[in-house]
Amino acid sequence: MVVAVLCGPTQFLEGLWSLWSWMSHLSPYMSAVLLFDGKTTPQQQMLFEKLFPNGNLLELDGFLKQRPLPDYMRRFVAGHWVAKKLAAVFELQKEMDVLYSDCDVIVFKKTTEIINQIASGKSFYMFDSGYTLDPWFCRRAEQIGISVSNHLNAGLVYVPKELMKETLLKSMLWDWQPSFNHHFSEQTLFGSILLASKNSSPLPQNRYVLSNQGFLFGSGIWIAARWYAVIMPGRSGTGCIYRPTLFC
């Protein structure tokens, strides 16, 4: 059972912060995995090993190259900007339970609901207020009789071992082409695969929050985890991006 956090070369410290915040609450239950979309430096490897001596730092390209990915999955990984995330989680869950988190999610308090959900063997995800679904994947899901939802945020999901079925993934992806691309292709696909299990539900919206909900100091004391990747208006009018390193 692992906590897997994904980051890129410019997000390495954010990835460590996020993973550390998860492990500070879940280390008795889970092992640490950092999925790195790039080539790590010796200094980064040393820092990771110092913080997580029993953890695994996986370079995504090398990890996925070693896995027996079918052609349709390799085509999706090559053609969509965040498809590596789905591929990595899919491969990890073949062998273990996986709690996946983007690197811009920070945990503040004991995640009681997550621990209880894990004990029950059920999948869960962070609730999203809504986004534009990929119309191509929506049509495909309807054709094969599975649900889609624009309220599943794939930035925080728990996938019990072997919950995601390769037969279903093939049914969704077998003829996908990069020309069908959509900004939310990966998230639409991720959601449809999870919801098809009929065993997945959202985390409490008042404890696992997006953007600036309960942002002011003292107003978010009930928050367990927050997703910080949001552009908010700044004084200059150009906006500013809040990252977890600013709040830790």
CORKAPE-V806780 format. One record per run of one state. SS is the DSSP state (a for helix, b for strand, c for the rest). FROM is the first residue (numbers start at 0). TO is the last residue. If there is no record, write none. Layout:
SS_FROM_TO / SS_FROM_TO
//
This chain:
c_0_0 / b_1_7 / a_8_25 / c_26_29 / b_30_36 / c_37_40 / a_41_50 / c_51_54 / b_55_58 / a_59_65 / c_66_69 / a_70_78 / c_79_81 / a_82_91 / c_92_96 / b_97_101 / c_102_103 / b_104_106 / c_107_110 / a_111_119 / c_120_121 / b_122_126 / c_127_133 / a_134_143 / c_144_150 / b_151_158 / c_159_164 / a_165_172 / c_173_176 / a_177_179 / c_180_183 / a_184_194 / c_195_198 / b_199_201 / c_202_206 / b_207_209 / c_210_223 / b_224_226 / c_227_228 / b_229_231 / c_232_238 / b_239_241 / c_242_242 / a_243_245 / c_246_247
//
